[in-house]
Amino acid sequence: NYQPPEELYSYIGIHKPIIAAVPQGVMSTTVQDTLAALVSPPGNVDAMATAIGEYYRQWLNRSLPVPKEQFVEHFTYPALAADYSRELGLAMKLV
């Protein structure tokens, strides 16, 4: 079940810890750069269970990771809307 990057960007923008079941690549690197994400290979149930258990332990200890603010500010709705607006403007000039 493919989730577009915009969904991931929304989760980053609301400062939530993330468990991402994504292959190695841009999306896995992006979530790891938040410093508040765990990556599990797609379809690896054991790795996903381990990640869930890790976040549960952190939640119990009130030590869930907090994403880096400097990174997150690029993924807020106003920042994403500005990016989309800029890209749309560039696309309109090409037509």
C-alpha positions as semicolon CSV with decimal commas, in nm:
position;residue;x (nm);y (nm);z (nm)
1;N;0,000;0,000;0,000
2;Y;0,186;0,305;-0,129
3;Q;0,169;0,623;0,075
4;P;0,286;0,935;-0,107
5;P;0,566;1,141;0,049
6;E;0,316;1,414;0,135
7;E;0,167;1,187;0,402
8;L;0,512;1,136;0,552
9;Y;0,582;1,509;0,538
10;S;0,260;1,576;0,729
11;Y;0,366;1,343;1,010
12;I;0,706;1,509;1,028
13;G;0,542;1,852;1,034
14;I;0,328;1,770;1,338
15;H;0,630;1,665;1,547
16;K;0,535;1,300;1,592
17;P;0,769;1,004;1,629
18;I;0,744;0,788;1,318
19;I;0,778;0,419;1,244
20;A;0,829;0,400;0,870
21;A;0,799;0,070;0,684
22;V;0,991;0,187;0,380
23;P;1,281;0,049;0,175
24;Q;1,623;0,212;0,192
25;G;1,615;0,534;-0,007
26;V;1,502;0,893;0,009
27;M;1,203;0,834;0,236
28;S;1,399;0,626;0,489
29;T;1,679;0,885;0,494
30;T;1,429;1,167;0,537
31;V;1,261;1,011;0,841
32;Q;1,594;0,916;0,996
33;D;1,712;1,277;0,957
34;T;1,435;1,387;1,196
35;L;1,612;1,198;1,478
36;A;1,264;1,087;1,590
37;A;1,195;0,793;1,361
38;L;1,251;0,421;1,335
39;V;1,270;0,249;0,997
40;S;1,150;-0,104;0,937
41;P;1,191;-0,287;0,608
42;P;0,853;-0,334;0,436
43;G;0,699;-0,668;0,522
44;N;0,937;-0,740;0,809
45;V;0,690;-0,811;1,089
46;D;0,960;-0,879;1,349
47;A;1,135;-0,547;1,282
48;M;0,801;-0,363;1,303
49;A;0,715;-0,535;1,631
50;T;1,055;-0,439;1,769
51;A;1,003;-0,076;1,666
52;I;0,659;-0,065;1,826
53;G;0,801;-0,218;2,144
54;E;1,081;0,038;2,150
55;Y;0,842;0,332;2,120
56;Y;0,616;0,176;2,383
57;R;0,908;0,152;2,627
58;Q;1,006;0,510;2,550
59;W;0,646;0,623;2,600
60;L;0,630;0,447;2,939
61;N;0,951;0,624;3,042
62;R;0,826;0,955;2,902
63;S;1,126;0,965;2,674
64;L;0,977;0,955;2,325
65;P;1,212;1,122;2,077
66;V;1,139;1,475;1,965
67;P;1,220;1,568;1,606
68;K;1,478;1,840;1,538
69;E;1,290;2,170;1,509
70;Q;1,518;2,304;1,235
71;F;1,434;1,999;1,027
72;V;1,062;1,992;1,105
73;E;1,001;2,355;1,012
74;H;1,056;2,261;0,646
75;F;0,759;2,021;0,667
76;T;0,491;2,242;0,824
77;Y;0,181;2,314;0,618
78;P;0,281;2,675;0,541
79;A;0,629;2,563;0,425
80;L;0,487;2,281;0,212
81;A;0,222;2,511;0,063
82;A;0,493;2,761;-0,030
83;D;0,695;2,484;-0,197
84;Y;0,392;2,362;-0,394
85;S;0,304;2,717;-0,493
86;R;0,658;2,780;-0,617
87;E;0,660;2,453;-0,815
88;L;0,320;2,530;-0,968
89;G;0,443;2,874;-1,068
90;L;0,748;2,723;-1,236
91;A;0,531;2,465;-1,414
92;M;0,300;2,739;-1,542
93;K;0,597;2,923;-1,696
94;L;0,692;2,607;-1,887
95;V;0,356;2,578;-2,059
